[in-house]
């Protein structure tokens, strides 16, 4: 399929363009002033998103980073503490916003190779009641866990974590940017998968192809406070139904086809796993991500490989020292995977 310009872009699923159906829906969207609660298309998107994940209410936000920040600031006050994984997006890729903007202290614990946080590490990280300590108010999990290989966290694990947190009155927020990839990989209804979360954010603008936006879901009381914080952060959008119209398609037919991306990630992995110069360093793909690491002693650098692939119309990027992450999405088809395998294989023999 590729894009209109013929480029095959495997850097991320954030590079997806809106589909023709989305563009048509955006052009015809019925709109109003969302800050006044008068945009019917936004209201419909929020209602359907909440229902999809078994939550009471939802809030349309400009981005996943904004959605996560709003969640943290809703659950926590200034000087409170949130626990998160060392490989989590909220720690690695959100510009320290919870501290810089929200005044919330981040406590970091290690992710395991399967993306989880050990229950003993979580328990040990929760602060005891002490005048010298910040108060632990929140734990953040990420599903799928991007930096650990795009791995899904199971319902059982979520339940085990929740049972631990309940005893300490700590809330659970799910950075579910790709939660529908997780539910597809685990073959479980998304509402069932997130049933133990107090709040969840999911992205419309990654593999679901919307041009802009993410959804934050939770209780009615939580979303009421979150809406006010969104406004405080400058996220109160007006005739946002033009964007929400694409989001409605995202949470409909776009979710139902995610298994195609997972299948293509597996085809990609199968096509390159026997290349001597690389290894699948984060395991066989479980969703739409393939991670490979260059073996030591190669003459070619990451930068040279990126350039050579780019010269053939294929965009890739590194995800760490000597490592690549390839992400499949709606705009990658079987022909693109075949071409990628052929070109990537020749890079090491040229």
C-alpha positions as CSV (number, residue, x, y, z in Angstrom):
1,X,0.0,0.0,0.0
2,X,2.6,2.5,1.1
3,X,1.8,6.2,1.2
4,X,0.9,8.4,-1.7
5,X,4.5,9.2,-2.4
6,X,5.5,5.5,-2.4
7,X,7.4,5.7,0.8
8,X,7.4,2.7,3.1
9,X,7.6,4.1,6.6
10,X,8.2,1.6,9.5
11,X,9.5,4.2,12.0
12,X,6.3,4.1,14.0
13,X,2.5,3.8,13.8
14,X,2.4,7.5,14.6
15,X,3.2,8.2,10.9
16,X,-0.2,6.9,9.7
17,X,-2.4,9.2,7.6
18,X,-6.2,9.4,8.0
19,X,-8.0,7.1,5.6
20,X,-10.3,8.4,2.8
21,X,-13.3,7.4,5.0
22,X,-11.9,9.5,7.8
23,X,-11.3,12.5,5.5
24,X,-14.9,12.4,4.2
25,X,-16.3,12.1,7.8
26,X,-14.2,15.1,8.9
27,X,-15.4,17.2,6.0
28,X,-19.0,16.5,6.9
29,X,-18.7,16.5,10.7
30,X,-21.4,18.3,12.7
31,X,-19.6,20.5,15.2
32,X,-20.2,22.9,18.1
33,X,-18.2,24.4,21.0
34,X,-16.7,21.5,22.9
35,X,-15.7,23.7,25.9
36,X,-19.4,24.4,26.3
37,X,-20.1,20.7,25.8
38,X,-22.0,21.4,22.6
39,X,-20.0,19.5,20.0
40,X,-22.2,16.5,19.2
41,X,-19.4,14.6,17.4
42,X,-17.0,14.9,20.3
43,X,-19.8,13.9,22.7
44,X,-20.5,10.8,20.7
45,X,-16.8,9.9,20.6
46,X,-16.5,10.3,24.3
47,X,-19.6,8.2,25.0
48,X,-18.6,5.4,22.7
49,X,-15.0,5.3,24.0
50,X,-16.2,5.0,27.6
51,X,-18.6,2.2,26.6
52,X,-15.9,0.4,24.6
53,X,-13.7,0.2,27.7
54,X,-16.4,-0.3,30.3
55,X,-15.8,3.1,31.9
56,X,-18.4,5.7,33.0
57,X,-17.1,8.6,31.0
58,X,-14.3,9.8,28.7
59,X,-12.5,12.9,27.6
60,X,-11.1,13.8,24.2
61,X,-7.5,15.1,24.5
62,X,-5.0,16.5,22.0
63,X,-2.4,13.8,22.5
64,X,-1.5,10.7,24.6
65,X,1.1,12.7,26.4
66,X,-1.6,15.3,27.4
67,X,-4.0,12.5,28.4
68,X,-1.4,10.8,30.7
69,X,-0.5,14.2,32.3
70,X,-4.1,15.0,32.9
71,X,-4.6,11.6,34.5
72,X,-1.6,12.0,36.8
73,X,-2.7,15.5,37.8
74,X,-6.2,14.3,38.5
75,X,-5.1,11.4,40.7
76,X,-2.2,13.2,42.4
77,X,-1.6,16.6,44.1
78,X,1.6,18.6,44.1
79,X,4.2,16.7,46.1
80,X,2.5,13.3,45.7
81,X,4.3,10.4,44.1
82,X,3.6,8.2,41.1
83,X,5.3,4.9,40.5
84,X,6.2,3.8,37.0
85,X,8.5,1.6,35.0
86,X,12.0,2.5,33.9
87,X,11.0,1.6,30.3
88,X,7.6,3.3,30.5
89,X,6.6,6.0,28.1
90,X,5.6,8.3,30.9
91,X,9.1,8.2,32.2
92,X,11.1,8.1,29.0
93,X,9.2,10.2,26.5
94,X,6.9,12.8,28.1
95,X,9.5,15.5,28.9
96,X,9.2,15.1,32.6
97,X,5.9,16.9,32.5
98,X,4.4,15.3,35.6
99,X,7.1,17.0,37.6
100,X,7.6,20.1,35.6
101,X,3.9,20.9,35.2
102,X,2.1,18.8,37.9
103,X,4.6,18.9,40.7
104,X,4.3,15.1,41.0
105,X,7.3,13.1,42.0
106,X,8.2,10.0,39.9
107,X,9.5,6.9,41.5
108,X,11.1,4.5,38.9
109,X,11.3,0.7,39.2
110,X,12.6,-1.8,36.6
111,X,10.5,-3.3,33.9
112,X,10.9,-7.1,33.4
113,X,11.6,-8.4,29.9
114,X,7.9,-9.2,29.6
115,X,7.0,-5.6,30.3
116,X,5.6,-6.1,33.8
117,X,6.7,-4.6,37.0
118,X,7.4,-7.1,39.7
119,X,4.8,-7.1,42.5
120,X,7.5,-7.1,45.1
121,X,9.1,-4.0,43.5
122,X,5.8,-2.3,43.5
123,X,5.1,-3.1,47.1
124,X,8.6,-2.0,48.2
125,X,8.1,1.3,46.3
126,X,4.9,2.3,48.0
127,X,5.8,4.8,50.7
128,X,5.1,4.2,54.4
129,X,3.2,6.9,56.2
130,X,6.0,9.2,57.4
131,X,6.3,13.0,57.7
132,X,9.5,12.8,55.5
133,X,7.9,11.0,52.6
134,X,5.8,12.0,49.6
135,X,2.5,10.2,49.6
136,X,2.2,7.4,47.0
137,X,-1.0,8.0,45.1
138,X,-0.6,6.3,41.7
139,X,0.9,3.4,39.8
140,X,1.3,3.7,36.0
141,X,1.4,0.6,33.7
142,X,1.8,0.6,29.9
143,X,-0.1,-1.8,27.7
144,X,1.3,-2.8,25.2
145,X,4.7,-2.1,26.7
146,X,6.4,-0.4,23.8
147,X,10.1,-0.4,24.9
148,X,10.0,-4.0,26.0
149,X,9.0,-5.2,22.6
150,X,5.4,-4.1,22.2
151,X,4.4,-6.9,24.6
152,X,0.8,-7.1,26.1
153,X,0.2,-7.3,29.8
154,X,-2.4,-9.9,30.8
155,X,-5.7,-9.6,32.6
156,X,-4.3,-11.8,35.4
157,X,-1.3,-9.6,35.9
158,X,-3.6,-6.5,36.0
159,X,-5.7,-8.2,38.7
160,X,-2.7,-9.1,40.8
161,X,-1.5,-5.6,40.6
162,X,-4.9,-4.2,41.6
163,X,-5.2,-6.5,44.5
164,X,-1.9,-5.2,45.8
165,X,-2.7,-1.6,45.3
166,X,-6.2,-1.7,46.9
167,X,-4.5,-2.6,50.3
168,X,-2.5,0.6,50.0
169,X,-5.2,3.0,48.5
170,X,-3.1,3.6,45.4
171,X,-4.8,4.2,42.1
172,X,-3.9,2.4,38.8
173,X,-3.6,4.4,35.6
174,X,-3.1,2.6,32.3
175,X,-1.1,4.2,29.6
176,X,-3.0,2.2,27.0
177,X,-1.7,4.0,23.9
178,X,-2.0,0.7,22.1
179,X,-4.5,-1.1,24.3
180,X,-6.4,-2.5,21.4
181,X,-3.2,-4.1,20.1
182,X,-2.9,-5.7,23.5
183,X,-6.6,-6.9,23.5
184,X,-6.1,-8.3,19.9
185,X,-2.9,-10.1,20.8
186,X,-4.5,-11.6,24.0
187,X,-7.8,-12.3,22.3
188,X,-9.7,-10.6,25.1
189,X,-12.3,-7.9,25.1
190,X,-10.7,-4.5,25.8
191,X,-13.2,-3.7,28.6
192,X,-12.3,-6.9,30.3
193,X,-8.6,-6.3,29.9
194,X,-8.7,-2.9,31.6
195,X,-11.4,-3.7,34.2
196,X,-9.0,-3.2,37.1
197,X,-7.7,0.2,36.0
198,X,-9.0,3.4,37.6
199,X,-8.3,5.3,34.5
200,X,-6.9,4.6,31.0
201,X,-5.6,6.6,28.1
202,X,-5.6,5.3,24.6
203,X,-4.4,6.9,21.3
204,X,-6.5,7.4,18.2
205,X,-3.5,8.7,16.2
206,X,-1.2,5.7,16.2
207,X,-2.3,2.4,14.5
208,X,-5.9,3.6,14.5
209,X,-5.0,6.2,11.9
210,X,-6.8,9.3,13.2
211,X,-4.8,12.5,12.5
212,X,-5.0,13.8,16.1
213,X,-6.1,12.8,19.5
214,X,-6.3,10.4,22.4
215,X,-9.0,9.4,24.9
216,X,-8.9,9.4,28.6
217,X,-11.5,7.2,30.3
218,X,-12.5,6.8,33.9
219,X,-15.4,7.4,36.4
220,X,-17.7,10.4,36.0
221,X,-16.1,12.1,39.0
222,X,-12.6,11.5,37.6
223,X,-13.5,12.9,34.1
224,X,-15.2,15.9,35.6
225,X,-12.0,16.9,37.3
226,X,-9.9,15.8,34.3
227,X,-11.9,18.1,32.0
228,X,-11.0,21.1,34.2
229,X,-7.3,20.2,34.2
230,X,-7.5,19.8,30.4
231,X,-8.7,23.4,30.2
232,X,-6.0,24.5,32.6
233,X,-3.4,23.0,30.3
234,X,-4.8,24.8,27.3
235,X,-6.4,21.7,25.9
236,X,-10.0,23.0,25.7
237,X,-10.7,22.7,22.0
238,X,-13.7,24.3,20.3
239,X,-15.1,22.8,17.1
240,X,-13.2,19.6,17.7
241,X,-15.8,17.5,16.1
242,X,-13.8,17.8,12.8
243,X,-11.1,15.7,14.6
244,X,-13.5,13.5,16.6
245,X,-15.2,12.4,13.4
246,X,-12.0,10.5,12.4
247,X,-11.8,9.1,16.0
248,X,-15.2,7.5,15.6
249,X,-13.9,5.5,12.7
250,X,-10.7,4.7,14.6
251,X,-12.7,3.0,17.4
252,X,-14.8,1.1,14.9
253,X,-13.4,-0.6,11.8
254,X,-9.8,0.4,12.5
255,X,-9.7,-1.7,15.7
256,X,-11.1,-4.7,13.9
257,X,-8.2,-4.9,11.5
258,X,-5.2,-4.7,13.9
259,X,-4.6,-8.4,13.6
260,X,-3.4,-7.7,10.1
261,X,-0.6,-5.5,11.5
262,X,0.4,-8.2,13.9
263,X,0.5,-10.8,11.2
264,X,2.7,-8.6,9.1
265,X,5.1,-7.9,12.0
266,X,5.5,-11.7,12.3
267,X,6.2,-12.0,8.5
268,X,8.8,-9.3,8.8
269,X,10.5,-11.0,11.7
270,X,10.4,-14.3,9.9
271,X,12.0,-12.7,6.9
272,X,15.0,-11.2,8.7
273,X,15.5,-13.5,11.7
274,X,18.2,-15.6,9.8
275,X,20.3,-12.6,8.8
276,X,23.6,-13.3,10.6
277,X,24.3,-9.6,11.3
278,X,21.1,-9.0,13.4
279,X,19.1,-10.7,16.2
280,X,15.6,-10.4,17.4
281,X,16.7,-9.0,20.8
282,X,13.3,-8.5,22.3
283,X,11.7,-11.7,21.2
284,X,9.3,-12.7,18.5
285,X,6.7,-10.0,17.9
286,X,3.5,-10.2,19.9
287,X,1.9,-7.2,18.4
288,X,2.9,-4.7,15.7
289,X,6.6,-4.1,16.7
290,X,9.8,-5.9,15.7
291,X,13.0,-5.1,17.5
292,X,16.4,-6.1,16.1
293,X,19.9,-5.4,17.4
294,X,23.0,-5.4,15.3
295,X,25.6,-7.9,16.3
296,X,28.9,-6.6,17.5
297,X,31.8,-6.0,15.1
298,X,29.8,-4.9,12.0
299,X,31.5,-2.5,9.6
300,X,28.2,-0.6,9.0
301,X,26.8,1.8,11.6
302,X,23.1,2.3,12.4
303,X,23.2,5.7,10.6
304,X,24.6,4.1,7.4
305,X,21.9,1.5,7.4
306,X,19.2,4.1,7.9
307,X,20.6,6.1,5.0
308,X,20.9,3.1,2.7
309,X,17.3,2.0,3.4
310,X,16.1,5.6,2.9
311,X,17.7,5.6,-0.5
312,X,15.4,2.7,-1.4
313,X,12.3,4.6,-0.2
314,X,12.1,2.8,3.2
315,X,12.2,4.9,6.4
316,X,13.4,3.3,9.6
317,X,14.9,4.7,12.8
318,X,17.0,3.5,15.7
319,X,15.5,2.7,19.1
320,X,18.7,2.6,21.1
321,X,22.4,1.9,20.6
322,X,22.7,-0.6,17.7
323,X,19.0,-1.3,17.8
324,X,16.0,-0.8,15.4
325,X,12.3,-0.9,16.0
326,X,10.1,-1.6,13.0
327,X,6.4,-0.9,13.4
328,X,3.7,-2.2,11.1
329,X,0.4,-0.3,10.5
330,X,-2.5,0.3,8.2
331,X,-0.3,1.8,5.5
332,X,2.0,-1.2,5.3
333,X,0.9,-4.2,3.2
334,X,2.3,-7.5,2.2
335,X,4.2,-6.1,-0.8
336,X,5.8,-3.5,1.5
337,X,7.0,-6.2,3.9
338,X,8.4,-8.2,1.0
339,X,10.3,-5.2,-0.3
340,X,11.6,-4.3,3.1
341,X,13.0,-7.9,3.7
342,X,14.7,-7.8,0.3
343,X,16.3,-4.4,0.8
344,X,17.2,-4.9,4.5
345,X,18.9,-8.3,3.6
346,X,21.0,-6.7,0.9
347,X,22.2,-3.8,3.1
348,X,24.6,-6.2,4.8
349,X,26.0,-7.7,1.6
350,X,26.5,-4.4,-0.4
